[in-house]
Amino acid sequence: MNSFSLSFRLLLRQSRSGALGLLAAGLVVATAALVAVSSFTDRVGRALEREAGEALAADLIVAGRDRLPREYFELAESMGLDTAEIILMSTAVFVGDDSMLIDVKGVAGGYPLRGELRLADRLGGEDEAVRAIPERGTAWLEPRGLRYLDADVGDTTELGYSELTITRSLVFEPDRGGSRFMLAPRMMVNLEDLLESELLGPGARARYRMLVAGSENDVDAFTREIETRLGEEQSLITVADAEDQTGLALTQARRFLGIAALTTVILAAVAVLLSALRFSHAQRDLVALLKSFGATGGQVMSALSLMLLWLVGVAVVLGGLAGLGAQAIIAQILAEGPAGALPPPRAMPVLSSGLFTVLLAAGFALPPLLNLRSVPPMRILNRSLDTRVGLKGLLWVLPIAGALAIPVLQLGHLRLALIVLGGSALLALTLALGGWLAMTITRMLSKRATSAWRFGLAGLHRRRAAGIIQVTALGLGLMSLLLLMLVRTELLEQWRGSLPPDTPDHFLVNIQPDQVEDFEDELIRVGARNLQIRPMANVNLVGSSGTIRQDDRMAGQINVSWIDELPPANEVIAGEFFSPEATGEVSLADMWAQRVGARLGDELVFESGARQFTATVTSIREVDWNSFNVNFFVLLSPEAGDILPHQYIASFYLADGDGSVLRPVSRAYPNVSIIDVGAIIERIGEIIDRVSSAAQVVFFFTLLAGIVVLLAALEATRDERRHESALIRTLGADNAMVGRGLLIEYGVMALLAAFLATIGSAVTGWLLARELFEFTYQPSWQLFAVGFLAAVVLVIGSGWLGNRSVLATPPVRILRTGR
Amino acid sequence: MSDSIQQILRAQHVGFSVQAPGGRLDILNDISIDLNAGQTLAIVGASGSGKTTLLGLLAGLERPTSGDIWLAGEHLNRLDENERARLRRRRVGFVFQSFHLLPSLTALENVMLALEIAGLDRPRERATRALDQVGLDHRMAHYPRQMSGGEQQRVAIARAFAGDPSVLFADEPTGNLDRNTGESVARLLFDLNREHGTALVLVTHDLNLARRCGRIEEIEDGRLVTARAGEERDRFRLVDKG
């Protein structure tokens, strides 16, 4: 019989063996989890890239303070790129007697080059996608603007010297992007109307933009060319600059799901290893028999390798199908949410997951099988010529490294992957060490114990090596299950809670100093909560004692504020925040300092009008930009208020989100812009909800992998237990005594594994919260107490159920087995 | 049973059958055996003849499908598994071909475990004495893996006798040992049997070992072919290990 047909027969005949079933289950679960998550993250990744492009309404933007030269457009068009021109400016707009600061966007044909506009026929009407720009003499106004101006479609608005008819309600524009925080409501008009409105004269603070879109290569070529031509006050804006809070949340979701998948893969790998060891152990007689019939070590090796290959084939097909099904469910859950309709799945993630399964099997399952080569044929005559099936040599290191590299690469976040892998390895080591210690202690205790206790405690020591592996595997399995519980309950809850209920959802800009007190009273009267009012001045960064990158977009003009104490959602990470009495000091946000190149101790020179002043950088802050508080890159010491012309900016939470209560405020103070960001907060909340739902699907695989590990760990010593149970029952022990012995053995193992797993999950949860969700996790001891007890019950329960056959083993078995 | 004081083991018309794919398979048929305290009985027969099954039935490890067995005055048919276990722990000792010592326990602990299961007092003292009797006083703290096959079997014999059983069941006790070691273990087994006055039921292929017993019963195709000690023993178609 050749190795090929032998491998088939082996697979078919062993298919009923528990160990082979667990080996297959481990491979299927690992494949399914990786296919599901990698395929899903691939789709989300592509959707995010698409969204990022849409967030610019283009692939690239050339921005300037003056109208961009015609030659730029001609250059782009000559390179096969699409172009469109837009002009942005803020101005007061009137409808009847009402007026407010409006962000006007003049658009030319072709706009938007990426994404689409959504318009409604009236305020609150059903919106639809539209591929057009406003016709001459018409304007599209955002619903917020319509509400504050008490206007609707059909009304006439004044824009400079032009009169325009509002014809549509502008519900969505793709390039609202990251700047939406600082903008007043949008009014979109035809570019020609804006040019003729005479608002763009000298001194007008308009922003001119050229939108470019095309193939990646063409855009890259254009970028390289235009960079050499850009003049002063001209810059490029790329998709990388466009990521906003929703993109950030989706990126976090991808990472989170990736970590869940990586954990699943690690667990499945442990399950595969355990079941392969057990399976190999059970094959020693068969191998000895085959060898005694004349099979060579090479033939046995190739038959076993081929058998594993068939098994991998089955696992890839089953796991691949299950994974594709799961990713479709995840995509369905998220498609109704922020990611929109996802691009279709590609074959690549499935293929790489297939490769992963092959490597996983080669790294974790093949070595124990190949070690069967060394089983001597003499074993058939004398079982004492035993060959322990273990892991010898370094043969498997490469495939293991390869197998783990695939999910790490697919996770796309090396630091997080290393935390998960390193954490798992550290935990496995700790568990193994704990297991070894427990075995030693129980060995000492068993000397003082009697009957059932001696039997139970000695049982741990008896299977010391297997026991250490069991405690490690059980600990890992339990930790993943506890972590699952933790993430499902507390972590996601606290992540959601990281946006407190009174997170500011409205901003007011351009409040004049003499209006501050009245405003404060008025806002409190209409029910504003968590009100913060901060001074703000616009200055130019003109020099530094250190080296700064003045060509960076973040250098130059900058909004600054001053304060006498560290504001909320800020943490000093270098230096010391200035005291209320300090003068000439400045505190920088870490992100800004890094971009501009400013360092602690640098003296920065700012200019405001004709006045220059110097401030020393005495602290660097980490700012939680997701807190929606008013935050500034640059905070000056309080005396700055005396020398800088300034206005105020306020943030607050308004329970009545539609802003109608603010209409009298906006009428009384037409210079003040009201910005409503409630929709963004709602959108982030929605993302968190949907990510939680999608995570459940991945967690299902983690749960399966955890259960497979538990079963594989328990299965590993079942034969030995059955034999021992038969022996002591032959010696006169009744079922109760054998049961007590098992209970004691599993109880000690369960306590140990649950204890270590509880600590491990708490530490991992804290790390996950810090690294992934970016908040400080506060574990609750009740949850861990419940988790610990549940873990103990789970291990004892499954150990008990899994060993019913031990109690049912007739003692006469001892006479029949030669062991 | 009027003679139950002397009679330690009695089997009457015992049969044992199992359900096999081709229908019911009779393993033992109409076996009757009597054994008094201190007597020795060898059960011999070819492989598959049913002798190990008979040993299991006589020791109360399994229940016969027909017939009756009394062990130490107790009717085994009427006892459930736990009651039979209780009877074994008080009255029965075992010696196996493969020793069956727990590898993680020392020689002393292996002997103590059986005494503790039997609920006897001073297990350490009794186990120490038992090991001393088999000449292993210097090996008490050793683990089975640190001992030779003969030493392991001597630990098993010490374990079997430590609780002063009424009857000892031995299944091929010298089967895994070389000739000299087997001889010395057999001598020890029979010496202790005489010393403790224990009845002995021995299942073996070894003709020399069987000849040490007062009586030999041969099983052939599940039925007993009785031979009196010293008279017809040479006619047994046995495989002499020597």
Chai-1 contact restraints between the chains, C-beta under 6 A:
chainA,res_idxA,chainB,res_idxB,connection_type,confidence,min_distance_angstrom,max_distance_angstrom,comment,restraint_id
A,T450,B,E116,contact,1.0,0.0,6.0,A-B,restraint_1
A,S451,B,E116,contact,1.0,0.0,6.0,A-B,restraint_2
A,S451,B,I117,contact,1.0,0.0,6.0,A-B,restraint_3
A,A458,B,S104,contact,1.0,0.0,6.0,A-B,restraint_4
A,A458,B,L105,contact,1.0,0.0,6.0,A-B,restraint_5
A,H461,B,S104,contact,1.0,0.0,6.0,A-B,restraint_6
A,R462,B,S104,contact,1.0,0.0,6.0,A-B,restraint_7
A,L727,B,H100,contact,1.0,0.0,6.0,A-B,restraint_8
A,T730,B,F94,contact,1.0,0.0,6.0,A-B,restraint_9
A,L731,B,A114,contact,1.0,0.0,6.0,A-B,restraint_10
A,L731,B,I117,contact,1.0,0.0,6.0,A-B,restraint_11
A,G732,B,A85,contact,1.0,0.0,6.0,A-B,restraint_12
A,G732,B,R88,contact,1.0,0.0,6.0,A-B,restraint_13
A,G732,B,R89,contact,1.0,0.0,6.0,A-B,restraint_14
A,G732,B,I117,contact,1.0,0.0,6.0,A-B,restraint_15
A,G732,B,A118,contact,1.0,0.0,6.0,A-B,restraint_16
A,A733,B,I117,contact,1.0,0.0,6.0,A-B,restraint_17
A,D734,B,N82,contact,1.0,0.0,6.0,A-B,restraint_18
A,D734,B,A85,contact,1.0,0.0,6.0,A-B,restraint_19
A,P811,B,L61,contact,1.0,0.0,6.0,A-B,restraint_20
A,V812,B,G56,contact,1.0,0.0,6.0,A-B,restraint_21
A,V812,B,L61,contact,1.0,0.0,6.0,A-B,restraint_22
A,V812,B,E62,contact,1.0,0.0,6.0,A-B,restraint_23
A,L815,B,T52,contact,1.0,0.0,6.0,A-B,restraint_24
A,L815,B,G56,contact,1.0,0.0,6.0,A-B,restraint_25
A,L815,B,D171,contact,1.0,0.0,6.0,A-B,restraint_26
A,G818,B,S98,contact,1.0,0.0,6.0,A-B,restraint_27
